[in-house]
Amino acid sequence: MKHIWKQLYPNAWIQLALLLCAVVIGCVVMVPELVQQQSKIEQLLDEKQRLTVANAVLERQQNTTALELKLEQQSQQETTAALTQQRLKMDELEKELAFYRSIMAPETIVDGVVIHDFVLDETTEIRRFRFQLVLTQQKVRKRYAKGFVEISVDGSQEGKPMTLDLIELSELEPKPRFSFRYFQQFEGEFVLPPSFVPERIRVNVTGTSRKAKNENTYPFADLVSISSLLNLQGETQFAE
């Protein structure tokens, strides 16, 4: 049997020795590589831990900033609501004052002409509106009431007070004239300039005979829906 083994594998011991040497050399070569890989893994784990901690810090900072921003926005909304309420009260007082003035001084009624109604309609565009003004006579008279109309819108732009000529915005003739016995209607469409925040609309009627004036003031918030008003304010804040 040994004789046959020697014939088949004459160099078996030499080959076995070479194989063992190869294994030893491989281990010697691989050990430093394994050590290096282990060190790399530990470095990556340390880097991951550092990034996790940094991410947690950034998340806390983001949450704090978001909370501060929310509180600031809430404070601004409360301030805006308080200012709006104050303006509404002032407008109501102006209406009452105009009413009592008309009672105490009926000669200021413009030739019997009364501002019967002023309506503002919204459109699909946030800043585009249609208006309708109706004038009537206080008493039915045989003669015609004559004069001209002025319409303006008070508000602010970039924090500064501003008054716009609504007639000019609607591209109607300046100071459109009226002449009627029973009633007359004016209609138009206008677009508010960007970043302009409307507060009230003033309608002035001036008679041609005695040059008397009659003025009505309409808070803008009473003429449009809450959603339209919020859209205007939101668009202005976004533009800023």
C-alpha positions, 0 to 999 in steps of 0.5 A: 500500500505504501509502495502504491502511495509513493508511486501515485504521490511521490512528493506528497510530504513536500506538497503537504509542507508547502501547503502548510507554509502557504496557510501560515503565510496567508494567516500572516498576511491576512491578520494585519488586513483584518486588524485594519478592517476592524479599526475601520469599522470602529472608526465608522461606528464612532462617526455614526455615533457622532452624527447621531448626536449632532442630528439630535442637537439639530432636531432640538434646535429646529423644534425650538425655532419652529416653536418660536416662529409659531408663537411669533406668528400667533402674536402677530395674528392677535395684534392684527385682529386687535387692530382690525377690531379697533378700526371697525370700532372707529369706522362705526363711530364715523358712521354714527357721527355722519348720521348725527351730522346729517340730522343736525345739518340737513343742508349737507344732504346733496340735493336730496341724494342719498348713497343707497348702497355700495356692494363689492363682489369678489372674483376668481383673482385675489386682488380683482373686485367688482363694485356697484354703487346705487344713488337715490333721492331722499324724496321723489322730486320732479327735477333731476339730481346732478353732481359727481361721484368720487370713490377712494380706498384707504389702506397701507403698502409696505407699512405706509398709509396710502389712498388709491383712487378707485375710479382711476383703478377701474378705468372709468372717467374721472369723477363720473357724473350723475343725473337722475330723478329716482336712482342711478347705478355705477358699476366697475371693476378694479385690481388692487396693486401688489402688497397693498392692504385695503382697510376702508372704502370712501364714497363721496357725492358732490352736488353741482347746485350747492356744492354740498358733499355727502360721504359714506365710509365702508370697512373693507372687512364688511364688504368681502368674505373672511377668506378673501381678506385672509388671502389678501393679508397672506399674499401680502405677508408672503410677498414681504 
